[in-house]
Amino acid sequence: MGRARRARRIAQQAAYGGGVGVAGLGALSLLGYGLLRAEAHMARRIVGQPFEGAPEDSGTYGSGHGLPVQFLVLGDSTGVGMGADHPHQTIGATIASGIAAFSGRPVELTNVAVIGAESPDLDEQVERGLAAVPEPDVAVIMVGANDVTHRIDTSVAVRHLEMAVRSLREAGAEVVVGTCPDLGAIEPVPQPLRLLARRWSRDLAAAQTVAVVEAGGRAVSVGDLLSEAFSAEPTVMFSKDRFHPSPAGYARVAAALLPTVSAALDLFGERSAPTEPNLRRGESVGPVAKAAMRAVTQPGTEVAPAEVDGQARGAQGRWAVLLHRIRPAVPLHAPPGLGEPAAPPVDAAGPDAGPVRGATAEPTGDDTLSEDTASDETASEETASAETASEDSPTRDTVAR
């Protein structure tokens, strides 16, 4: 079964209370989880527990006129900022500073994330967050890694994430979710566990994306963004415990999320002047499950609700727009001008650039992945993905976010 179909099936089971393990069903998955638990214990002995806590980043960022932007952060240790040396180095603090700079208003950050949290713990976090900030303007959720390592049933994890997004949306907040990171990038984790962890992480990230969009939020893929850079320079991107990001790692994640958070707050006027997906950059509109499958292998990709001819849903489910708001990563050891050709101008958009106006918005049904982005997928998954590409996908000329 292809990842797009698995993501759609998991989201459906979450909606109706069904269950499916995060690694899928079958003896192979159970064996993989047994291996995961054993290797995780080994990795913990190697890494140790050097942190007693994390910086407290709640507070006011920036200055300016007008009421402060109310900003909530929820999730696990990544949302807390475990591994950062200073409160201003966390994901929440970095995004808050960016919002303040773009909006010219102060930002009031309230962080209710908890170290070690799993998706079911979001219920309590939402309750605490809304008690402190009844009408948040925007919320960022970082969750998923502990769901994989603790073997949380995927449909259960996805259901709690979807409920959290819906509750925050009902309170008036725009919601941005950083999907499950790529656990295959963690250096102390040996093979073959890394390959299994990567597959499970991507499957959960795809299912999270479907659930978030169904609930009216926006999902941003951070898994591969972390994997490439973190694997290339682990001593820079990881903190001293070799598990959590370093300040540089957190800055990279925040850079991927900030453009989507800014767009959600309409800091660049997208609501009054909507743009269309830029097909030249691989942006498209189509069924959310297909967009989710593509997003997990394309770092920094945003997937958000969309409408086609005024309709939110089609024959294959909820419409979603797939956007690339950040600049493609430059190879760390082969920058342009030093042996590698520079990126073409069309891919050199700034970090806050949206799609080019006037581009024809053609939904795509192509689920197949390029060779370099699908190298770690099994042959059976590639076959299943190719099968999903043959499903009908409507074509339209206008799209409304």
C-alpha positions in Angstrom: 0.0 0.0 0.0 1.4 3.4 -1.0 2.1 6.1 1.6 -0.7 8.3 0.3 -3.3 5.5 0.7 -1.9 4.6 4.1 -2.2 8.3 5.2 -5.7 8.5 4.0 -6.7 5.2 5.6 -5.1 6.2 9.0 -6.9 9.6 9.0 -10.2 7.8 8.2 -9.7 5.3 11.0 -8.8 8.1 13.4 -12.1 9.9 12.5 -14.1 6.7 13.2 -12.1 5.5 16.2 -10.2 2.7 14.5 -6.7 1.6 15.1 -3.5 0.8 13.3 0.0 0.6 14.7 2.4 3.4 13.8 4.6 1.0 11.9 1.7 -0.8 10.3 0.5 -4.3 11.0 2.2 -7.6 10.7 5.0 -9.6 12.1 7.7 -7.5 10.4 6.4 -4.4 12.1 6.3 -6.1 15.5 9.9 -7.3 15.0 10.9 -3.8 14.0 9.4 -2.3 17.1 11.2 -4.9 19.2 14.4 -3.9 17.5 13.5 -0.2 18.0 13.1 -0.7 21.8 16.3 -2.6 22.1 18.4 -0.2 20.0 16.8 2.8 21.8 18.0 1.5 25.1 21.5 1.1 23.7 21.4 4.6 22.2 20.3 6.0 25.6 23.3 4.4 27.3 25.6 5.9 24.7 24.1 9.4 24.7 23.1 9.8 28.4 20.8 12.5 29.8 22.8 15.7 30.0 19.8 18.1 30.2 17.8 18.8 33.4 15.4 21.1 31.6 15.0 23.7 28.9 15.0 27.5 28.7 11.7 29.2 29.5 10.9 31.2 26.4 7.4 32.5 27.3 7.2 36.3 27.2 7.0 39.3 25.0 9.2 39.6 21.8 9.7 42.7 19.7 8.0 46.1 20.0 5.7 48.4 18.1 2.2 49.7 17.9 -1.0 47.8 18.4 -2.1 44.9 20.5 0.4 42.1 20.9 0.1 39.1 18.6 -1.0 36.2 20.8 1.2 33.2 20.0 0.9 29.7 21.4 3.4 26.8 21.2 2.4 23.3 22.0 4.1 19.9 21.6 7.0 17.9 22.9 10.7 18.7 23.8 11.2 20.2 20.4 8.5 22.7 21.1 10.0 23.3 24.6 13.4 23.9 23.1 15.4 21.2 25.0 19.0 21.5 23.8 18.9 25.3 23.4 21.3 27.4 25.5 19.2 30.5 25.8 15.4 31.2 25.7 15.8 33.3 22.5 17.2 30.2 20.6 14.0 28.1 20.8 11.7 27.6 17.8 9.0 29.6 19.5 11.2 32.5 20.3 12.7 32.6 16.8 9.3 32.6 15.2 8.0 35.2 17.7 10.9 37.5 16.8 10.2 37.0 13.1 6.5 37.8 13.5 7.3 40.9 15.4 9.7 42.1 12.7 7.3 41.4 9.9 4.2 42.8 11.6 5.6 45.8 13.5 3.8 44.6 16.6 4.9 42.9 19.8 4.4 39.2 20.1 3.3 37.5 23.3 4.5 34.0 23.4 2.9 31.4 25.6 4.7 28.0 25.5 2.7 25.0 27.0 4.8 22.3 25.3 6.0 19.5 27.6 9.2 17.4 27.4 8.4 13.8 26.5 4.8 14.7 25.3 3.0 12.4 22.9 0.0 13.4 20.8 -2.6 12.3 23.4 -1.0 14.9 25.8 -2.1 17.7 23.5 -5.6 17.6 25.0 -4.3 18.9 28.3 -1.9 21.4 26.6 -4.7 22.9 24.6 -6.8 23.2 27.8 -3.9 25.0 29.6 -3.1 27.1 26.5 -6.6 28.4 26.0 -7.0 29.0 29.7 -4.0 31.3 29.5 -4.8 32.8 26.1 -8.5 32.4 25.3 -8.2 34.0 21.9 -4.8 33.1 20.4 -3.9 34.5 17.0 -1.7 31.7 15.9 -0.5 28.4 17.4 2.4 26.1 16.4 2.4 22.4 17.3 5.6 20.2 17.2 4.8 16.6 17.9 5.3 13.1 16.7 8.7 11.8 17.6 7.6 10.3 20.9 4.6 8.7 19.2 7.0 6.7 17.1 9.5 5.8 19.8 6.8 4.9 22.3 4.7 2.9 19.8 1.6 5.0 20.1 -1.2 3.7 17.8 -1.0 6.0 14.8 -4.8 6.5 14.5 -4.9 7.4 18.2 -2.0 9.9 17.8 -3.6 11.4 14.7 -7.0 11.7 16.3 -5.6 13.7 19.2 -3.7 15.9 16.9 -6.7 16.6 14.8 -8.8 17.4 17.9 -6.2 19.8 19.1 -6.1 21.6 15.8 -9.9 21.8 15.7 -10.1 23.2 19.2 -7.6 25.8 18.5 -9.3 26.8 15.2 -12.6 27.1 17.1 -10.9 29.5 19.4 -10.0 31.6 16.4 -6.3 30.6 16.1 -4.5 29.9 12.9 -2.7 26.6 13.4 0.7 25.5 11.9 1.9 21.9 12.6 5.5 20.8 12.2 5.1 17.2 11.3 7.0 14.3 12.7 10.8 14.7 12.3 13.0 12.1 10.6 14.2 9.8 13.4 16.5 8.2 10.9 18.8 11.2 11.2 19.7 10.5 14.8 23.4 9.5 14.8 23.6 7.1 17.7 20.8 5.0 16.3 22.4 2.1 14.3 21.2 0.4 11.1 18.8 -1.2 10.3 16.9 0.8 12.9 17.5 4.1 11.1 15.8 2.9 7.9 12.8 1.6 9.9 12.6 4.8 12.0 12.7 6.9 8.8 9.9 4.9 7.2 7.7 5.1 10.4 8.5 8.8 10.8 7.4 9.5 7.2 4.2 7.5 7.5 3.2 9.3 10.6 4.1 12.7 9.1 1.9 11.9 6.1 -1.0 10.9 8.3 -0.6 14.0 10.4 -0.7 16.2 7.3 -4.0 14.7 6.2 -5.5 15.2 9.7 -4.2 18.7 10.1 -5.6 19.9 6.8 -8.9 18.2 7.4 -9.1 20.1 10.7 -8.4 23.4 8.9 -4.7 23.8 9.8 -1.5 24.0 7.8 1.2 21.3 8.0 4.9 21.9 7.2 7.2 19.0 6.5 10.4 19.2 8.6 11.6 15.6 8.5 13.8 15.6 5.4 14.8 19.2 6.1 16.4 18.0 9.3 17.7 14.7 7.9 19.9 16.1 5.1 21.5 18.9 7.1 21.6 17.0 10.4 23.1 13.9 8.9 25.8 16.0 7.1 26.9 18.0 10.1 25.6 16.3 13.3 28.1 18.0 15.6 26.6 21.4 14.5 22.9 20.6 14.2 22.5 18.3 17.2 23.0 19.4 20.8 25.4 17.8 23.2 22.9 14.9 24.0 23.1 14.0 20.2 19.3 13.6 20.1 17.8 17.1 20.4 18.6 19.9 18.0 21.2 22.5 18.8 20.5 26.2 18.6 21.6 26.0 14.9 19.2 23.1 14.4 16.3 24.9 16.0 17.0 27.9 13.8 16.7 25.7 10.8 13.4 24.4 11.9 12.1 27.8 12.7 13.2 29.1 9.3 11.0 26.4 7.7 8.0 27.3 9.8 8.1 31.1 9.9 7.0 31.7 6.3 3.9 29.6 6.8 3.1 31.2 10.2 3.5 34.6 8.5 1.2 33.6 5.7 -1.4 32.3 8.2 -1.4 35.6 9.9 -1.7 37.3 6.5 1.4 39.5 7.1 2.1 39.6 3.3 -1.5 40.3 2.2 -2.3 36.9 0.6 -5.9 37.1 1.7 -6.6 40.3 -0.2 -4.4 39.3 -3.2 -4.5 35.5 -3.4 -1.9 33.8 -5.5 -1.9 30.6 -7.5 0.4 27.6 -7.1 3.6 28.0 -9.2 3.8 24.8 -11.3 7.5 25.6 -12.1 8.4 25.1 -8.5 6.4 21.9 -8.2 3.5 23.5 -6.4 0.1 22.1 -7.0 -3.5 21.5 -5.8 -4.9 18.0 -5.4 -6.3 15.5 -2.9 -4.8 16.0 0.5 -3.5 12.4 0.8 -1.4 12.8 -2.3 -0.1 16.2 -1.2 0.8 14.7 2.1 2.8 11.8 0.5 4.8 14.3 -1.6 5.4 16.7 1.2 7.1 14.2 3.5 10.0 13.9 1.0 10.2 17.6 0.1 11.6 19.6 3.0 9.9 22.8 4.0 6.7 21.9 2.1 3.5 23.5 3.3 0.2 21.7 2.8 -2.9 23.7 3.5 -6.7 23.6 2.8 -7.8 24.7 -0.6 -10.9 25.1 -2.7 -11.5 24.2 -6.4 -14.3 26.1 -8.0 -15.7 26.9 -4.6 -15.7 23.3 -3.4 -13.6 22.2 -0.4 -13.8 18.5 -1.3 -13.6 16.3 -4.4 -14.1 12.7 -5.3 -10.8 11.7 -3.5 -11.3 13.8 -0.4 -10.3 17.3 0.9 -8.6 19.6 -1.6 -5.1 20.8 -0.5 -2.5 23.2 -1.9 1.1 22.2 -1.8 3.5 25.2 -1.6 7.3 25.6 -1.3 7.8 28.8 0.7 11.5 28.3 1.5 14.6 28.4 -0.6 16.0 25.0 -1.5 18.9 24.0 0.7 22.4 24.7 -0.7 24.7 21.7 -0.4 26.8 22.2 2.6 30.1 21.1 1.0 29.5 22.2 -2.6 28.1 25.7 -2.7 27.3 27.4 -6.1 30.5 28.7 -7.8 32.7 26.0 -6.2 32.3 23.1 -8.6 28.5 23.1 -8.7 26.2 25.2 -11.0 24.1 27.8 -9.2 20.4 27.1 -8.8 18.2 28.4 -11.5 16.5 31.8 -10.8 13.0 30.2 -10.5 14.2 28.3 -7.4 15.9 31.2 -5.8 12.8 32.8 -4.2 13.3 34.3 -0.8 12.1 32.6 2.4 8.8 34.4 2.5 8.1 34.1 -1.2 4.8 32.7 -2.2 3.9 31.2 -5.6 4.0 33.4 -8.7 0.8 35.1 -9.6 -0.8 34.1 -12.9 0.5 30.5 -12.9 -2.1 28.0 -13.9 -3.2 25.9 -10.9 -3.3 22.4 -12.2 -3.9 19.7 -9.6 -1.5 16.8 -10.0 -2.2 13.1 -9.6 1.5 12.1 -9.9 2.5 10.3 -6.7 5.7 8.9 -8.0 8.9 10.3 -6.4 12.1 11.2 -8.1 15.1 8.8 -7.6 16.9 11.0 -5.2 13.9 11.6 -2.9 12.7 8.0 -2.8 15.9 6.1 -2.4 15.0 4.8 1.0 11.5 3.6 0.0 10.9 0.0 -0.6 10.1 -1.3 -4.1 6.6 -2.2 -3.1 5.9 1.3 -1.9 7.1 2.8 -5.2 4.8 0.4 -7.0 1.9 1.4 -4.8 2.7 5.1 -5.3 2.7 4.7 -9.0 -0.7 3.1 -8.8 -2.1 6.1 -6.9 -0.8 8.3 -9.7 -3.3 6.7 -12.1 -6.3 7.9 -10.0 -8.3 10.7 -11.5 -7.3 14.2 -10.5 -9.4 17.2 -11.6 -7.9 20.2 -13.4 -9.0 23.7 -12.6 -7.8 27.2 -13.4 -8.6 28.9 -10.2 -7.9 28.0 -6.6 -9.0 29.7 -3.4 -7.0 29.2 -0.2 
